Amino acid sequence: MNRIQFLMQGLELNEVQASLISELIADVPNEKLKDFLVFRMRFIDQFKSKELITKEALFEYQKIKIEHRLKNGEIVFNNIEDMQNYIETYYKGKDLGYGLDKYKDFVIIALDRECNLLNTFYAPNGNFYKLNSAEKQAVYEFLFKNQHRIGDVKKIAYYEDEQIEHKKIEDDENYISPKMIKFLANKREVTKC
């Protein structure tokens, strides 16, 4: 049985639909086709067309394949632009990573719907802080060098972070106590004295 016939029978399609779906999922090799169709079953919804279900499943399938390669320490991206396109495609509205570049481990960097990188620990005026272009570039450079950290998110409370020193330093005017950090993190508006 060839690929088109397999899709026609497996998805109850006519030959034209099966041909279109075969082109859509061309990246899925024949030996993985059955596994993909089983994976696709998670996306079935009575109000969606078979083509849309397949497209959504393919999107998630490709993301999982790349994430698996990244977690195994494989270098997937050859340049920062390809990596940034991947991140902006698959991580819109999601957490991207923790402790990236100069940020402490309790700081999670996320991507909003407009593809802005956000510091989700610091929220002046109730909105997460958008990274400026230099900070954004530093985060992307860090992720390019450490591709296995893409999508690696650990929720660490600021007071559990080993990088923070918990004793009060009398002479340091920039010292902020853990209680003050918690207070500032929950405060909507921070004013400078």
N, C-alpha and C positions, 0 to 999 in steps of 0.2 A: 504494500500500500504506500503510495507516495504522500508527500507532505500535504498537498491540497486535499486529497481524499480523506486523509486523517483528520484534518480540520473540519471538513464537511460533515463527517460522521460524529466527531467529538463535540462539535458546537452546534450541530443541526443547522448548517448554512448551505446556501446554494453555491455553485461553483465560483461565481463572481465575488461573492462575499468572502469565501475561503481564500481566493487569490489575493484580495485586498488585505486581509488579515495576515496572510503569509508574508506579504511585503512589509507590513507594519512591524511584524515580529521577526524580521530577517536576522537580527542579532542573536536570536535563540536558535542554537544548533538543533538539528533533527533529533539527536540522541537526548536532548533536554526538553523536547517539545511536550512530552507527557507530563514531566514535572512542572513545566510552566502552566499547563492547563489545570493541573491540580491546584497550583498556587493561585491562578486566576479565579478559582471558585470562591475565594474569600471576598471578591469584589462584586459578586452578583447581587443585583438589586432589580426588583421588578419594574422600576421606572427608568432604567437605563438600557440603551441599546447594547447589543453584543460587541459592537465596535468600540463604544465608549468604555465598557467594562474591560475589554482587552487593552485599550490604551492606558487606562489607570493602572491596571495590573503590571503592564510592561514598565511603566514609570517607576513603580515601587520595586519591581524585580531588578531593574538596572541599578537602582540605588543600593539595594542589598548586596548585589554582586560586587560593586565598588567598595562598599563598607567592609565586606569580608576580606578583600584584598588589602585594604588599608590596615585593618586590625592584625593581619598577618605580617605587618611591617614592610609590605611591598611598596615601592615608589610607583604611584599610579600616574601622577601628573608630571609632565616634562617642563612646564612653565607655570608661572603664577597666574596668568590670564586663564588658562584652562581650569586650574583649581578654583579660581574665583567664580568662573561660569558654573562649575559643578555646585559650589556652595550656594550661589544665588538661585540656582534651579531647584535644589533639593532641600534647602534649609530655610526658606522664606517662612517667617513667623515662628521659628524654632530656635532652641538653644544650640549654639555651635560648639562651645567648649568651655573649659574652666582653666583658670590660671595661665592664660595665654600671654606670651611675651612678658611684659613687665608687671602684669596683674597678679595679685595674690591668688592662692588656690580657692578662696571662697568667692571670688568674683567670676560670675558666669557671663560670657559674651554671647549675645544672641543676635539674630538677624530679623529685622522687622519686615513688613510686607513691601516696603519700598527699597529693600536691600541695604538699609543703613545698619551698621554694626552698633549694638547697644551694650553699655555696661549695666547689667541688671542689678548690681548692688547699689549703685548711686542713683537716686531718683529725685533731683531737685524739682520742686513744684509738682511733684506727683508723676513726672514722666521720667523714664529711664534716660540716662545721659547718652547722647549720640557721640560716637567717637569722631574726632576730626580726621582730616585726610592723612596726617602724619601717623596718628594712632592706628588708623585703619590699615595703612601700609605696613606698619610694624607687626600687626596681628597677622596679616596675610603672609608676610615674609616668615614669621615664626611657624605658621601652619605649613608653609611650603617645605621648610626644613624638617618639620615634625609631622608629616602627613598622617601618621597613625593617630594623632590627637584630634583630627577632624571628627566632630560628632561625639567626642568623648566628654561626657558631662557627669560630674560628680557633685552632688549637693553637699557642700561642707559649710557648717556654721562658722562664722568668723571667729568665734572663741575656741573652736577646735583646731584651727589652722596652726600648724607647728611653726609657721613663719612669724607669728605674732608673739611679741614679748609681753607677758602679763604683769610684770612688776612696774611700778611707777618710777619713772626716771625724773627726779626733781629738777635737774639742770636743763632738760630738753624742753624748749618752749613749744615744739611741734608735737609733743606726746599727746595722744588721745586715748583715754582709758577705754577698755572694752564696753563699759556701761554707756559711755558717751557715744561710741560707735553705734551701738544698738539704738540709742535715742535718736541719733542723726539719721539712721537708716529708716526709721519709722516716721520721722518728721517730714511734713510736706514741703516746707519752705525753709531753706537754710540761709541765714543772713550772716555776713561777715561783721566782726566787731571792729 
